[in-house]
Amino acid sequence: MQIKKNPEANLENYSKIFMQLGLVLALLVVYLAIEKKTYDRVIGDLGPVVLNIEDDEQTVEIEQVKPPEVKAPPPPAPDVIEVVKDEEEIEETVIESTETDEDEAVEVEEIIEVEEEEDVLEDVPFAIIEDVPVYPGCKGNKAKLRACLQEKITRHVNRKFNSDLASDLGLSPGVKRIFVVFKIDRNGNITDVMARAPHKRLQQEAIRVVKLLPKMIPGKQRGRPVGVKYSLPIAFKVE
């Protein structure tokens, strides 16, 4: 039986490639050998070496110059002290004692007592007054007195205000508002009443009604009676 060769295992098929590779390597070696630089080693003749060298250089000598001596100035002559004879008499100052004897009377100017004026407190708004004015018939703590005062004033206005006046003036239908400001003075009286309304007659009517409020116990701030400013809005409907 004859053994068949594998055509890929035959090296003769690669003979051209091997020859080309060998040629390339040979050319590379030749190129590197040509490009390599070599230098000749030259040793120069330096002549005899002289170890003992005479110092022919000029030496510069530097002389140390001493500074001139500075003479100290002579000491100043002492001042001539004249001796003065103590012939003048010196007057002695006598200091008198300021203490007084018990028997001596001391005059004292008349002492005038000045009365201090009390601080006058300005009017205080109702919203921040410490003790609100007391409406006749109101009792209780501060919160109850405040609520009672507002309720009594509202009832007073509802009873006394002429609501038919708005229809007589020929005002357009709708809600009408009147703003009234007055003061409860230090004596509890109603003063400084002012009003703003859509008609002059409504303004006069609001002032009239507020002036009918009864006298009250005045409000207090820091324990002192003061005037209290009160704002009262009045609203009514015109049909």
Buried (B, 14 or more C-beta within 10 A) or exposed (E): EEEEEEEEEEEEEEEEEEEEEEEEEEEEEEEEEEEEEEEEEEEEEEEEEEEEEEEEEEEEEEEEEEEEEEEEEEEEEEEEEEEEEEEEEEEEEEEEEEEEEEEEEEEEEEEEEEEEEEEEBEBBEBEEBEBBBBBEEBEEEEEEBBEBBBEBBEEBBEEEBEEEBBEEEEBEEEEBEBBBBBBBBBEBBBEEBEBEBBBEEBBEBBBBBBEEBEEBBBBBBEEBBBBBBBEBEBEBEBE
